[in-house]
């Protein structure tokens, strides 16, 4: 048929652009699903798909709450049982923990042997990240008590849980080398949350007055936090100044 060269070029370029856009979208969704689907609820991944992929390829400053949780005395128990029992115990424990984290749309940053690190406020921004972190910790302790009761009934070791939470400004995003990266957060708040977790006793949740204040301010209407018990200041490893501590849960 008769044709105009300029029109044909324009139509071809349009289809090439559309194909490139589709390939980009497919690649973006594949990246998000591979990177985050194992660590955040499906609805969070779906929301993230609506945002530019560049937001997840660089670290950026953001306000978050970080939660660390691990078992008290697990190392000594692990020496007494077979490796297969260690694996089954950890898998069972982490299943319970991840359910609580996902229930408040947190992100499992990483597993740490007999512990877990979770982020609230990244990669998906949450103005109420402190509330979500504190409520998750309370849910985790309640679920863990049920887990321990079930294990005790089976004659298996029932190991208590300690949790630490801190809030603050961090750098969040991909971290590592060109060949191997992971999404994580870097900053003082991460170290503080880890130290608070280490200091927490069996069944305790240790945090700071700032996190409690932020959580209460962000609480949905009609919802409250159980009584928080001030514990005074505590010197923590690699933290220069003593830190004011607040305990939730079964405080010793």
C-alpha positions as CSV (number, residue, x, y, z in Angstrom):
1,X,0.0,0.0,0.0
2,X,1.1,3.6,-0.4
3,X,2.7,4.8,2.9
4,X,4.5,7.7,4.3
5,X,8.0,6.9,5.6
6,X,7.7,9.3,8.6
7,X,4.4,7.7,9.7
8,X,5.7,4.2,9.5
9,X,8.8,5.2,11.6
10,X,6.6,6.8,14.2
11,X,4.3,3.8,14.5
12,X,7.4,1.4,14.7
13,X,8.9,3.6,17.4
14,X,5.7,3.7,19.3
15,X,5.5,-0.1,19.4
16,X,9.1,-0.4,20.4
17,X,8.6,2.0,23.2
18,X,5.5,0.0,24.4
19,X,7.4,-3.2,24.3
20,X,10.3,-1.7,26.3
21,X,7.8,-0.4,28.8
22,X,6.2,-3.8,29.2
23,X,9.6,-5.5,29.6
24,X,10.7,-2.9,32.2
25,X,7.5,-3.5,34.1
26,X,7.9,-7.2,34.0
27,X,11.5,-6.9,35.1
28,X,10.6,-4.5,37.9
29,X,7.9,-6.9,39.2
30,X,10.2,-9.8,39.0
31,X,12.8,-7.9,41.0
32,X,10.3,-6.8,43.7
33,X,8.9,-10.3,44.1
34,X,12.3,-12.0,44.3
35,X,13.7,-9.4,46.7
36,X,10.8,-8.8,49.0
37,X,8.0,-11.4,48.6
38,X,9.8,-13.7,51.1
39,X,10.0,-11.0,53.7
40,X,6.9,-8.8,53.5
41,X,3.1,-9.6,53.1
42,X,1.9,-9.9,49.5
43,X,-0.3,-6.8,49.8
44,X,2.9,-4.7,50.6
45,X,4.6,-6.1,47.5
46,X,1.6,-5.3,45.3
47,X,1.7,-1.7,46.7
48,X,5.4,-1.4,46.0
49,X,4.8,-2.4,42.4
50,X,3.0,0.9,41.8
51,X,6.2,2.9,42.8
52,X,9.3,3.5,40.6
53,X,11.9,0.8,40.9
54,X,14.6,3.5,41.5
55,X,13.2,4.0,45.0
56,X,14.4,0.5,45.9
57,X,17.8,0.6,44.2
58,X,19.5,3.2,46.4
59,X,19.8,3.7,50.1
60,X,17.9,6.6,51.5
61,X,17.3,8.3,54.9
62,X,14.0,7.4,56.5
63,X,12.4,7.1,59.9
64,X,11.8,3.6,61.0
65,X,11.5,1.3,64.0
66,X,13.7,-1.7,64.3
67,X,12.8,-4.9,66.2
68,X,15.2,-7.6,67.2
69,X,14.1,-10.8,68.9
70,X,16.0,-13.9,69.9
71,X,15.7,-16.9,72.2
72,X,17.3,-16.8,75.7
73,X,19.8,-19.6,76.3
74,X,19.3,-21.4,73.0
75,X,23.0,-22.0,72.4
76,X,23.3,-24.2,75.5
77,X,20.1,-26.1,74.5
78,X,21.5,-26.6,70.9
79,X,24.5,-28.4,72.3
80,X,22.3,-31.1,73.9
81,X,20.1,-32.0,71.0
82,X,20.6,-33.4,67.5
83,X,21.1,-30.9,64.6
84,X,17.8,-32.0,63.1
85,X,16.0,-31.1,66.3
86,X,17.8,-27.7,66.2
87,X,16.5,-27.1,62.7
88,X,12.9,-28.1,63.5
89,X,12.9,-25.9,66.6
90,X,14.2,-22.9,64.8
91,X,11.8,-23.4,61.8
92,X,8.9,-23.7,64.2
93,X,9.9,-20.6,66.2
94,X,10.5,-18.4,63.2
95,X,7.2,-19.4,61.7
96,X,5.5,-18.0,64.7
97,X,7.6,-14.8,64.7
98,X,7.1,-14.1,61.0
99,X,3.4,-14.4,61.3
100,X,3.3,-11.7,64.0
101,X,5.6,-9.4,61.9
102,X,3.6,-9.9,58.7
103,X,0.4,-9.3,60.6
104,X,1.5,-5.7,61.2
105,X,3.0,-5.3,57.7
106,X,6.6,-5.3,58.9
107,X,9.5,-6.6,56.9
108,X,11.7,-9.5,58.0
109,X,15.2,-8.0,57.4
110,X,17.1,-11.2,58.2
111,X,17.2,-14.3,60.3
112,X,20.0,-14.3,62.9
113,X,20.4,-17.9,64.0
114,X,17.9,-18.2,66.8
115,X,16.7,-14.6,66.2
116,X,15.1,-12.3,63.7
117,X,15.4,-8.6,62.7
118,X,12.4,-6.7,61.4
119,X,11.8,-3.3,60.0
120,X,8.8,-1.1,60.2
121,X,8.7,2.0,58.0
122,X,10.9,0.6,55.2
123,X,10.8,-0.3,52.4
124,X,7.2,0.7,52.6
125,X,6.8,4.0,54.4
126,X,4.6,3.8,57.6
127,X,4.0,6.9,59.7
128,X,2.9,4.7,62.5
129,X,6.0,2.5,62.4
130,X,6.6,2.7,66.2
131,X,3.1,1.6,67.0
132,X,3.4,-1.3,64.5
133,X,6.7,-2.4,66.0
134,X,5.5,-2.3,69.6
135,X,2.2,-4.1,68.8
136,X,4.2,-6.7,66.9
137,X,6.5,-7.3,69.9
138,X,3.5,-7.8,72.2
139,X,1.9,-10.2,69.7
140,X,5.2,-12.1,69.4
141,X,5.5,-12.6,73.1
142,X,1.9,-13.8,73.4
143,X,2.3,-16.2,70.5
144,X,5.7,-17.3,71.9
145,X,4.1,-18.2,75.2
146,X,1.6,-20.4,73.4
147,X,4.5,-21.9,71.4
148,X,6.4,-22.7,74.7
149,X,3.3,-24.3,76.2
150,X,2.7,-26.5,73.2
151,X,6.4,-27.6,73.3
152,X,6.3,-28.3,77.0
153,X,3.3,-30.5,76.5
154,X,5.3,-32.5,74.0
155,X,8.3,-32.8,76.4
156,X,10.4,-30.5,74.2
157,X,12.6,-27.6,75.4
158,X,10.6,-24.4,75.8
159,X,13.0,-21.4,75.5
160,X,11.8,-17.9,76.4
161,X,12.1,-14.9,74.1
162,X,13.7,-11.4,74.5
163,X,12.9,-8.4,72.3
164,X,14.4,-5.0,71.7
165,X,12.9,-2.1,69.8
166,X,14.4,1.3,68.8
167,X,13.2,4.1,66.5
168,X,15.2,6.6,64.6
169,X,16.7,7.8,61.3
170,X,18.5,5.2,59.3
171,X,19.7,4.5,55.8
172,X,17.5,1.9,54.2
173,X,18.0,0.1,50.9
174,X,20.1,-2.4,49.0
175,X,23.4,-3.1,50.7
176,X,26.4,-5.3,49.6
177,X,28.3,-5.9,46.5
178,X,27.4,-5.9,42.8
179,X,27.0,-9.6,42.8
180,X,25.2,-10.1,46.1
181,X,22.9,-7.5,47.8
182,X,20.3,-7.5,50.5
183,X,17.8,-4.9,51.7
184,X,18.6,-3.6,55.1
185,X,18.9,-0.6,57.4
186,X,22.1,1.0,58.7
187,X,22.4,3.5,61.6
188,X,22.5,4.0,65.3
189,X,18.9,2.9,65.9
190,X,19.8,-0.6,64.5
191,X,22.6,-1.0,66.9
192,X,20.5,0.3,69.8
193,X,17.7,-2.2,69.0
194,X,20.2,-5.0,68.9
195,X,21.7,-4.1,72.3
196,X,18.3,-3.7,73.9
197,X,17.4,-7.2,72.7
198,X,20.6,-8.6,74.2
199,X,19.7,-6.9,77.5
200,X,16.1,-8.1,77.6
201,X,15.3,-10.9,80.0
202,X,12.9,-13.8,79.4
203,X,9.6,-12.5,78.2
204,X,10.7,-8.9,78.2
205,X,10.4,-6.2,75.6
206,X,12.9,-3.4,76.1
207,X,12.6,-0.1,74.2
208,X,13.0,3.6,74.8
209,X,10.7,6.4,76.0
210,X,10.9,8.0,72.5
211,X,9.6,4.8,70.9
212,X,6.8,4.5,73.4
213,X,5.8,8.2,73.0
214,X,5.7,7.8,69.2
215,X,3.7,4.6,69.4
216,X,1.1,6.1,71.7
217,X,0.8,9.2,69.4
218,X,0.3,6.9,66.4
219,X,-2.2,4.5,68.1
220,X,-5.5,4.0,66.2
221,X,-8.4,5.5,68.0
222,X,-9.6,3.4,70.9
223,X,-6.4,1.3,71.1
224,X,-3.9,1.6,73.9
225,X,-0.6,0.0,75.0
226,X,-0.3,-2.0,78.2
227,X,1.5,-0.3,81.0
228,X,5.1,0.5,80.3
229,X,7.5,0.2,83.2
230,X,10.4,2.7,83.3
231,X,13.7,0.9,84.1
232,X,16.0,3.8,84.5
233,X,19.2,4.2,82.5
234,X,21.3,1.3,81.3
235,X,24.8,1.2,79.8
236,X,24.8,-0.8,76.6
237,X,27.8,-2.2,74.7
238,X,29.1,0.2,72.0
239,X,26.5,2.8,73.0
240,X,28.4,5.9,74.3
241,X,25.8,7.3,76.6
242,X,23.5,5.4,79.1
243,X,20.1,4.8,77.6
244,X,16.7,5.3,79.3
245,X,14.9,2.0,79.2
246,X,11.2,1.2,79.2
247,X,10.0,-2.4,79.7
248,X,6.8,-4.0,78.3
249,X,5.6,-7.5,79.0
250,X,6.7,-9.6,81.9
251,X,9.3,-7.3,83.4
252,X,11.7,-8.7,86.0
